Amino acid sequence: MTDQPLSPSAQAVLDAVAAQMEGEWISPDFIPYEAKKIAAALRAAADQVVPDDGVASSIERIVEKRIRSKLLAIAAELDGIND
C-alpha cells in the first residue's frame, strides 16, 4: 500500500463508498481490496460518458476530455493504493 496521501478527489470517492457502508463493519483490508473495483467503475463511467474518440474539435469536447482525464486520473490513483 502506498504511503502517499490520496488527492482530495480520490479521498472523496473512497469517503463516499465508506459512507454508504455506514453501520457495517469495515475490515482494515477494505480500502485496498475495494479500490481496484472502484477504479474499474470510474474507468467504465468515463468510457460511457466521454468515449475516447481522439477528437477534440470544439470547446465542449475539450471540456469533456478534461473531465474524462480527471476521472481516469482518480482511477489510476486508486489502483495505486495496492502498490
Biopython code that builds the backbone (N, CA, C, O; Angstrom):
import numpy as np
from Bio.PDB.StructureBuilder import StructureBuilder

atoms = [
    (1, "MET", "N", (0.852, -1.176, 0.000)),
    (1, "MET", "CA", (0.000, 0.000, 0.000)),
    (1, "MET", "C", (0.892, 1.232, 0.000)),
    (1, "MET", "O", (1.886, 1.288, 0.725)),
    (2, "THR", "N", (0.538, 2.205, -0.805)),
    (2, "THR", "CA", (1.331, 3.420, -0.902)),
    (2, "THR", "C", (1.240, 4.232, 0.384)),
    (2, "THR", "O", (0.209, 4.245, 1.056)),
    (3, "ASP", "N", (2.347, 4.915, 0.716)),
    (3, "ASP", "CA", (2.357, 5.751, 1.914)),
    (3, "ASP", "C", (1.934, 7.183, 1.609)),
    (3, "ASP", "O", (1.749, 7.984, 2.525)),
    (4, "GLN", "N", (1.782, 7.504, 0.341)),
    (4, "GLN", "CA", (1.410, 8.864, -0.030)),
    (4, "GLN", "C", (-0.080, 9.076, 0.210)),
    (4, "GLN", "O", (-0.894, 8.191, -0.052)),
    (5, "PRO", "N", (-0.426, 10.264, 0.711)),
    (5, "PRO", "CA", (-1.859, 10.543, 0.895)),
    (5, "PRO", "C", (-2.553, 10.657, -0.456)),
    (5, "PRO", "O", (-1.935, 10.994, -1.466)),
    (6, "LEU", "N", (-3.824, 10.375, -0.450)),
    (6, "LEU", "CA", (-4.617, 10.490, -1.673)),
    (6, "LEU", "C", (-4.932, 11.944, -1.961)),
    (6, "LEU", "O", (-4.945, 12.786, -1.063)),
    (7, "SER", "N", (-5.185, 12.222, -3.222)),
    (7, "SER", "CA", (-5.642, 13.552, -3.590)),
    (7, "SER", "C", (-7.026, 13.761, -2.979)),
    (7, "SER", "O", (-7.705, 12.792, -2.639)),
    (8, "PRO", "N", (-7.444, 15.006, -2.838)),
    (8, "PRO", "CA", (-8.793, 15.252, -2.303)),
    (8, "PRO", "C", (-9.882, 14.556, -3.134)),
    (8, "PRO", "O", (-10.868, 14.076, -2.575)),
    (9, "SER", "N", (-9.714, 14.501, -4.438)),
    (9, "SER", "CA", (-10.723, 13.862, -5.298)),
    (9, "SER", "C", (-10.810, 12.366, -5.039)),
    (9, "SER", "O", (-11.905, 11.825, -4.883)),
    (10, "ALA", "N", (-9.673, 11.697, -4.993)),
    (10, "ALA", "CA", (-9.667, 10.252, -4.748)),
    (10, "ALA", "C", (-10.180, 9.946, -3.344)),
    (10, "ALA", "O", (-10.920, 8.982, -3.149)),
    (11, "GLN", "N", (-9.791, 10.760, -2.368)),
    (11, "GLN", "CA", (-10.261, 10.547, -0.998)),
    (11, "GLN", "C", (-11.774, 10.727, -0.916)),
    (11, "GLN", "O", (-12.444, 9.995, -0.188)),
    (12, "ALA", "N", (-12.315, 11.690, -1.651)),
    (12, "ALA", "CA", (-13.765, 11.917, -1.657)),
    (12, "ALA", "C", (-14.504, 10.701, -2.197)),
    (12, "ALA", "O", (-15.577, 10.356, -1.701)),
    (13, "VAL", "N", (-13.938, 10.049, -3.207)),
    (13, "VAL", "CA", (-14.561, 8.849, -3.764)),
    (13, "VAL", "C", (-14.583, 7.738, -2.713)),
    (13, "VAL", "O", (-15.612, 7.095, -2.506)),
    (14, "LEU", "N", (-13.447, 7.516, -2.053)),
    (14, "LEU", "CA", (-13.410, 6.477, -1.020)),
    (14, "LEU", "C", (-14.320, 6.826, 0.154)),
    (14, "LEU", "O", (-14.967, 5.944, 0.719)),
    (15, "ASP", "N", (-14.374, 8.085, 0.518)),
    (15, "ASP", "CA", (-15.260, 8.508, 1.615)),
    (15, "ASP", "C", (-16.723, 8.261, 1.258)),
    (15, "ASP", "O", (-17.513, 7.874, 2.118)),
    (16, "ALA", "N", (-17.083, 8.480, 0.012)),
    (16, "ALA", "CA", (-18.466, 8.257, -0.424)),
    (16, "ALA", "C", (-18.822, 6.779, -0.335)),
    (16, "ALA", "O", (-19.930, 6.431, 0.072)),
    (17, "VAL", "N", (-17.897, 5.914, -0.709)),
    (17, "VAL", "CA", (-18.143, 4.472, -0.603)),
    (17, "VAL", "C", (-18.277, 4.073, 0.862)),
    (17, "VAL", "O", (-19.189, 3.334, 1.232)),
    (18, "ALA", "N", (-17.364, 4.568, 1.691)),
    (18, "ALA", "CA", (-17.415, 4.235, 3.122)),
    (18, "ALA", "C", (-18.709, 4.740, 3.760)),
    (18, "ALA", "O", (-19.273, 4.076, 4.630)),
    (19, "ALA", "N", (-19.176, 5.902, 3.333)),
    (19, "ALA", "CA", (-20.422, 6.455, 3.884)),
    (19, "ALA", "C", (-21.618, 5.559, 3.555)),
    (19, "ALA", "O", (-22.557, 5.455, 4.344)),
    (20, "GLN", "N", (-21.579, 4.922, 2.399)),
    (20, "GLN", "CA", (-22.670, 4.023, 2.027)),
    (20, "GLN", "C", (-22.654, 2.746, 2.861)),
    (20, "GLN", "O", (-23.651, 2.029, 2.943)),
    (21, "MET", "N", (-21.515, 2.477, 3.472)),
    (21, "MET", "CA", (-21.380, 1.278, 4.291)),
    (21, "MET", "C", (-21.552, 1.592, 5.771)),
    (21, "MET", "O", (-21.225, 0.769, 6.625)),
    (22, "GLU", "N", (-22.060, 2.767, 6.072)),
    (22, "GLU", "CA", (-22.238, 3.197, 7.459)),
    (22, "GLU", "C", (-23.010, 2.140, 8.235)),
    (22, "GLU", "O", (-24.030, 1.623, 7.780)),
    (23, "GLY", "N", (-22.499, 1.841, 9.399)),
    (23, "GLY", "CA", (-23.157, 0.839, 10.228)),
    (23, "GLY", "C", (-22.631, -0.559, 9.985)),
    (23, "GLY", "O", (-22.843, -1.451, 10.807)),
    (24, "GLU", "N", (-21.946, -0.767, 8.867)),
    (24, "GLU", "CA", (-21.354, -2.063, 8.581)),
    (24, "GLU", "C", (-19.921, -2.076, 9.089)),
    (24, "GLU", "O", (-19.244, -1.048, 9.092)),
    (25, "TRP", "N", (-19.472, -3.227, 9.512)),
    (25, "TRP", "CA", (-18.086, -3.348, 9.926)),
    (25, "TRP", "C", (-17.223, -3.314, 8.675)),
    (25, "TRP", "O", (-17.465, -4.055, 7.723)),
    (26, "ILE", "N", (-16.208, -2.442, 8.683)),
    (26, "ILE", "CA", (-15.312, -2.323, 7.536)),
    (26, "ILE", "C", (-13.956, -2.876, 7.944)),
    (26, "ILE", "O", (-13.308, -2.368, 8.859)),
    (27, "SER", "N", (-13.549, -3.912, 7.255)),
    (27, "SER", "CA", (-12.261, -4.543, 7.510)),
    (27, "SER", "C", (-11.124, -3.576, 7.203)),
    (27, "SER", "O", (-11.265, -2.718, 6.330)),
    (28, "PRO", "N", (-10.013, -3.698, 7.897)),
    (28, "PRO", "CA", (-8.850, -2.861, 7.574)),
    (28, "PRO", "C", (-8.374, -3.082, 6.136)),
    (28, "PRO", "O", (-7.720, -2.217, 5.553)),
    (29, "ASP", "N", (-8.705, -4.237, 5.574)),
    (29, "ASP", "CA", (-8.317, -4.534, 4.190)),
    (29, "ASP", "C", (-9.320, -3.997, 3.176)),
    (29, "ASP", "O", (-9.135, -4.175, 1.972)),
    (30, "PHE", "N", (-10.375, -3.344, 3.646)),
    (30, "PHE", "CA", (-11.428, -2.858, 2.748)),
    (30, "PHE", "C", (-10.898, -1.949, 1.654)),
    (30, "PHE", "O", (-11.175, -2.168, 0.474)),
    (31, "ILE", "N", (-10.143, -0.935, 2.032)),
    (31, "ILE", "CA", (-9.711, 0.066, 1.061)),
    (31, "ILE", "C", (-8.877, -0.559, -0.057)),
    (31, "ILE", "O", (-9.221, -0.375, -1.225)),
    (32, "PRO", "N", (-7.806, -1.282, 0.237)),
    (32, "PRO", "CA", (-7.032, -1.856, -0.863)),
    (32, "PRO", "C", (-7.859, -2.838, -1.693)),
    (32, "PRO", "O", (-7.723, -2.886, -2.915)),
    (33, "TYR", "N", (-8.705, -3.613, -1.039)),
    (33, "TYR", "CA", (-9.491, -4.622, -1.744)),
    (33, "TYR", "C", (-10.515, -3.979, -2.678)),
    (33, "TYR", "O", (-10.675, -4.407, -3.821)),
    (34, "GLU", "N", (-11.194, -2.971, -2.197)),
    (34, "GLU", "CA", (-12.247, -2.337, -2.978)),
    (34, "GLU", "C", (-11.737, -1.280, -3.959)),
    (34, "GLU", "O", (-12.426, -0.962, -4.928)),
    (35, "ALA", "N", (-10.559, -0.738, -3.727)),
    (35, "ALA", "CA", (-10.064, 0.369, -4.553)),
    (35, "ALA", "C", (-9.990, -0.004, -6.028)),
    (35, "ALA", "O", (-10.339, 0.809, -6.884)),
    (36, "LYS", "N", (-9.543, -1.214, -6.342)),
    (36, "LYS", "CA", (-9.452, -1.628, -7.751)),
    (36, "LYS", "C", (-10.841, -1.725, -8.381)),
    (36, "LYS", "O", (-11.015, -1.394, -9.554)),
    (37, "LYS", "N", (-11.817, -2.171, -7.615)),
    (37, "LYS", "CA", (-13.188, -2.248, -8.131)),
    (37, "LYS", "C", (-13.731, -0.843, -8.394)),
    (37, "LYS", "O", (-14.368, -0.592, -9.417)),
    (38, "ILE", "N", (-13.471, 0.056, -7.463)),
    (38, "ILE", "CA", (-13.935, 1.437, -7.620)),
    (38, "ILE", "C", (-13.254, 2.073, -8.826)),
    (38, "ILE", "O", (-13.896, 2.780, -9.603)),
    (39, "ALA", "N", (-11.952, 1.822, -8.985)),
    (39, "ALA", "CA", (-11.203, 2.358, -10.129)),
    (39, "ALA", "C", (-11.775, 1.830, -11.439)),
    (39, "ALA", "O", (-11.912, 2.582, -12.404)),
    (40, "ALA", "N", (-12.107, 0.560, -11.481)),
    (40, "ALA", "CA", (-12.686, -0.025, -12.695)),
    (40, "ALA", "C", (-14.030, 0.624, -13.022)),
    (40, "ALA", "O", (-14.331, 0.887, -14.186)),
    (41, "ALA", "N", (-14.827, 0.877, -11.998)),
    (41, "ALA", "CA", (-16.125, 1.533, -12.209)),
    (41, "ALA", "C", (-15.941, 2.952, -12.738)),
    (41, "ALA", "O", (-16.699, 3.387, -13.605)),
    (42, "LEU", "N", (-14.953, 3.672, -12.232)),
    (42, "LEU", "CA", (-14.691, 5.029, -12.725)),
    (42, "LEU", "C", (-14.247, 5.011, -14.186)),
    (42, "LEU", "O", (-14.663, 5.857, -14.977)),
    (43, "ARG", "N", (-13.396, 4.039, -14.541)),
    (43, "ARG", "CA", (-12.962, 3.940, -15.946)),
    (43, "ARG", "C", (-14.142, 3.621, -16.857)),
    (43, "ARG", "O", (-14.263, 4.184, -17.945)),
    (44, "ALA", "N", (-15.004, 2.723, -16.413)),
    (44, "ALA", "CA", (-16.180, 2.382, -17.217)),
    (44, "ALA", "C", (-17.101, 3.591, -17.371)),
    (44, "ALA", "O", (-17.643, 3.832, -18.450)),
    (45, "ALA", "N", (-17.273, 4.343, -16.294)),
    (45, "ALA", "CA", (-18.106, 5.550, -16.373)),
    (45, "ALA", "C", (-17.497, 6.557, -17.338)),
    (45, "ALA", "O", (-18.216, 7.159, -18.136)),
    (46, "ALA", "N", (-16.195, 6.748, -17.280)),
    (46, "ALA", "CA", (-15.527, 7.680, -18.202)),
    (46, "ALA", "C", (-15.737, 7.237, -19.642)),
    (46, "ALA", "O", (-15.996, 8.063, -20.518)),
    (47, "ASP", "N", (-15.626, 5.933, -19.890)),
    (47, "ASP", "CA", (-15.818, 5.419, -21.253)),
    (47, "ASP", "C", (-17.245, 5.615, -21.748)),
    (47, "ASP", "O", (-17.467, 5.852, -22.936)),
    (48, "GLN", "N", (-18.211, 5.515, -20.840)),
    (48, "GLN", "CA", (-19.604, 5.674, -21.239)),
    (48, "GLN", "C", (-19.986, 7.138, -21.438)),
    (48, "GLN", "O", (-20.728, 7.474, -22.361)),
    (49, "VAL", "N", (-19.481, 7.995, -20.578)),
    (49, "VAL", "CA", (-19.856, 9.405, -20.628)),
    (49, "VAL", "C", (-19.068, 10.153, -21.704)),
    (49, "VAL", "O", (-19.625, 10.968, -22.439)),
    (50, "VAL", "N", (-17.780, 9.868, -21.787)),
    (50, "VAL", "CA", (-16.912, 10.552, -22.751)),
    (50, "VAL", "C", (-16.043, 9.507, -23.443)),
    (50, "VAL", "O", (-14.894, 9.306, -23.051)),
    (51, "PRO", "N", (-16.572, 8.844, -24.462)),
    (51, "PRO", "CA", (-15.769, 7.848, -25.177)),
    (51, "PRO", "C", (-14.511, 8.487, -25.750)),
    (51, "PRO", "O", (-14.513, 9.650, -26.154)),
    (52, "ASP", "N", (-13.441, 7.706, -25.776)),
    (52, "ASP", "CA", (-12.168, 8.208, -26.285)),
    (52, "ASP", "C", (-12.151, 8.057, -27.801)),
    (52, "ASP", "O", (-11.762, 7.016, -28.329)),
    (53, "ASP", "N", (-12.576, 9.106, -28.488)),
    (53, "ASP", "CA", (-12.583, 9.061, -29.949)),
    (53, "ASP", "C", (-11.387, 9.797, -30.544)),
    (53, "ASP", "O", (-11.235, 9.860, -31.764)),
    (54, "GLY", "N", (-10.542, 10.351, -29.684)),
    (54, "GLY", "CA", (-9.334, 11.020, -30.157)),
    (54, "GLY", "C", (-9.551, 12.395, -30.752)),
    (54, "GLY", "O", (-8.589, 13.042, -31.164)),
    (55, "VAL", "N", (-10.787, 12.858, -30.810)),
    (55, "VAL", "CA", (-11.093, 14.140, -31.449)),
    (55, "VAL", "C", (-11.539, 15.147, -30.384)),
    (55, "VAL", "O", (-12.392, 14.844, -29.550)),
    (56, "ALA", "N", (-10.958, 16.332, -30.422)),
    (56, "ALA", "CA", (-11.368, 17.417, -29.527)),
    (56, "ALA", "C", (-11.501, 18.674, -30.372)),
    (56, "ALA", "O", (-10.652, 19.564, -30.330)),
    (57, "SER", "N", (-12.580, 18.730, -31.136)),
    (57, "SER", "CA", (-12.714, 19.788, -32.131)),
    (57, "SER", "C", (-13.568, 20.969, -31.688)),
    (57, "SER", "O", (-13.686, 21.949, -32.424)),
    (58, "SER", "N", (-14.153, 20.897, -30.526)),
    (58, "SER", "CA", (-14.977, 22.006, -30.055)),
    (58, "SER", "C", (-14.672, 22.263, -28.587)),
    (58, "SER", "O", (-14.065, 21.432, -27.912)),
    (59, "ILE", "N", (-15.095, 23.405, -28.110)),
    (59, "ILE", "CA", (-14.891, 23.745, -26.706)),
    (59, "ILE", "C", (-15.564, 22.706, -25.809)),
    (59, "ILE", "O", (-14.976, 22.272, -24.819)),
    (60, "GLU", "N", (-16.785, 22.305, -26.145)),
    (60, "GLU", "CA", (-17.496, 21.316, -25.346)),
    (60, "GLU", "C", (-16.724, 20.005, -25.286)),
    (60, "GLU", "O", (-16.627, 19.373, -24.234)),
    (61, "ARG", "N", (-16.182, 19.611, -26.423)),
    (61, "ARG", "CA", (-15.440, 18.348, -26.491)),
    (61, "ARG", "C", (-14.142, 18.437, -25.684)),
    (61, "ARG", "O", (-13.731, 17.458, -25.062)),
    (62, "ILE", "N", (-13.508, 19.588, -25.692)),
    (62, "ILE", "CA", (-12.287, 19.783, -24.903)),
    (62, "ILE", "C", (-12.607, 19.659, -23.417)),
    (62, "ILE", "O", (-11.858, 19.032, -22.667)),
    (63, "VAL", "N", (-13.717, 20.254, -22.993)),
    (63, "VAL", "CA", (-14.139, 20.161, -21.588)),
    (63, "VAL", "C", (-14.445, 18.706, -21.239)),
    (63, "VAL", "O", (-14.054, 18.230, -20.173)),
    (64, "GLU", "N", (-15.138, 18.000, -22.125)),
    (64, "GLU", "CA", (-15.443, 16.593, -21.888)),
    (64, "GLU", "C", (-14.164, 15.779, -21.734)),
    (64, "GLU", "O", (-14.080, 14.916, -20.861)),
    (65, "LYS", "N", (-13.180, 16.045, -22.568)),
    (65, "LYS", "CA", (-11.905, 15.334, -22.499)),
    (65, "LYS", "C", (-11.203, 15.599, -21.166)),
    (65, "LYS", "O", (-10.584, 14.697, -20.601)),
    (66, "ARG", "N", (-11.294, 16.818, -20.669)),
    (66, "ARG", "CA", (-10.691, 17.136, -19.368)),
    (66, "ARG", "C", (-11.384, 16.367, -18.248)),
    (66, "ARG", "O", (-10.732, 15.866, -17.333)),
    (67, "ILE", "N", (-12.696, 16.279, -18.327)),
    (67, "ILE", "CA", (-13.448, 15.522, -17.323)),
    (67, "ILE", "C", (-13.037, 14.054, -17.375)),
    (67, "ILE", "O", (-12.799, 13.435, -16.339)),
    (68, "ARG", "N", (-12.956, 13.504, -18.573)),
    (68, "ARG", "CA", (-12.521, 12.116, -18.747)),
    (68, "ARG", "C", (-11.141, 11.917, -18.129)),
    (68, "ARG", "O", (-10.907, 10.952, -17.402)),
    (69, "SER", "N", (-10.246, 12.831, -18.424)),
    (69, "SER", "CA", (-8.883, 12.743, -17.922)),
    (69, "SER", "C", (-8.850, 12.748, -16.394)),
    (69, "SER", "O", (-8.082, 12.003, -15.785)),
    (70, "LYS", "N", (-9.674, 13.577, -15.783)),
    (70, "LYS", "CA", (-9.716, 13.647, -14.325)),
    (70, "LYS", "C", (-10.275, 12.357, -13.720)),
    (70, "LYS", "O", (-9.763, 11.877, -12.709)),
    (71, "LEU", "N", (-11.315, 11.796, -14.329)),
    (71, "LEU", "CA", (-11.861, 10.525, -13.843)),
    (71, "LEU", "C", (-10.819, 9.413, -13.947)),
    (71, "LEU", "O", (-10.666, 8.605, -13.031)),
    (72, "LEU", "N", (-10.110, 9.381, -15.067)),
    (72, "LEU", "CA", (-9.093, 8.349, -15.249)),
    (72, "LEU", "C", (-7.913, 8.546, -14.298)),
    (72, "LEU", "O", (-7.294, 7.572, -13.869)),
    (73, "ALA", "N", (-7.602, 9.788, -13.969)),
    (73, "ALA", "CA", (-6.522, 10.064, -13.007)),
    (73, "ALA", "C", (-6.898, 9.554, -11.618)),
    (73, "ALA", "O", (-6.063, 8.983, -10.917)),
    (74, "ILE", "N", (-8.152, 9.760, -11.220)),
    (74, "ILE", "CA", (-8.622, 9.250, -9.926)),
    (74, "ILE", "C", (-8.554, 7.714, -9.936)),
    (74, "ILE", "O", (-8.112, 7.103, -8.963)),
    (75, "ALA", "N", (-8.989, 7.104, -11.032)),
    (75, "ALA", "CA", (-8.946, 5.643, -11.135)),
    (75, "ALA", "C", (-7.514, 5.134, -11.020)),
    (75, "ALA", "O", (-7.265, 4.144, -10.331)),
    (76, "ALA", "N", (-6.583, 5.789, -11.675)),
    (76, "ALA", "CA", (-5.171, 5.378, -11.605)),
    (76, "ALA", "C", (-4.636, 5.514, -10.183)),
    (76, "ALA", "O", (-3.880, 4.667, -9.709)),
    (77, "GLU", "N", (-5.029, 6.570, -9.522)),
    (77, "GLU", "CA", (-4.587, 6.777, -8.137)),
    (77, "GLU", "C", (-5.134, 5.679, -7.227)),
    (77, "GLU", "O", (-4.410, 5.156, -6.381)),
    (78, "LEU", "N", (-6.398, 5.334, -7.396)),
    (78, "LEU", "CA", (-6.993, 4.278, -6.583)),
    (78, "LEU", "C", (-6.346, 2.938, -6.887)),
    (78, "LEU", "O", (-6.165, 2.126, -5.980)),
    (79, "ASP", "N", (-5.997, 2.689, -8.129)),
    (79, "ASP", "CA", (-5.280, 1.455, -8.479)),
    (79, "ASP", "C", (-3.952, 1.381, -7.749)),
    (79, "ASP", "O", (-3.500, 0.291, -7.397)),
    (80, "GLY", "N", (-3.317, 2.526, -7.517)),
    (80, "GLY", "CA", (-2.014, 2.577, -6.869)),
    (80, "GLY", "C", (-2.054, 2.312, -5.377)),
    (80, "GLY", "O", (-1.003, 2.135, -4.761)),
    (81, "ILE", "N", (-3.236, 2.280, -4.779)),
    (81, "ILE", "CA", (-3.349, 2.026, -3.345)),
    (81, "ILE", "C", (-2.758, 0.656, -3.009)),
    (81, "ILE", "O", (-2.170, 0.479, -1.942)),
    (82, "ASN", "N", (-2.908, -0.284, -3.889)),
    (82, "ASN", "CA", (-2.433, -1.652, -3.619)),
    (82, "ASN", "C", (-0.946, -1.824, -3.847)),
    (82, "ASN", "O", (-0.387, -2.865, -3.501)),
    (83, "ASP", "N", (-0.292, -0.825, -4.421)),
    (83, "ASP", "CA", (1.135, -0.956, -4.745)),
    (83, "ASP", "C", (2.002, -0.737, -3.533)),
    (83, "ASP", "O", (3.227, -0.810, -3.629)),
]
sb = StructureBuilder()
sb.init_structure("model")
sb.init_model(0)
sb.init_chain("A")
sb.init_seg("    ")
for serial, (resi, resn, name, xyz) in enumerate(atoms, 1):
    if name == "N":
        sb.init_residue(resn, " ", resi, " ")
    sb.init_atom(name, np.array(xyz, "f"), 0.0, 1.0, " ", f" {name:<3s}", serial, name[0])
structure = sb.get_structure()
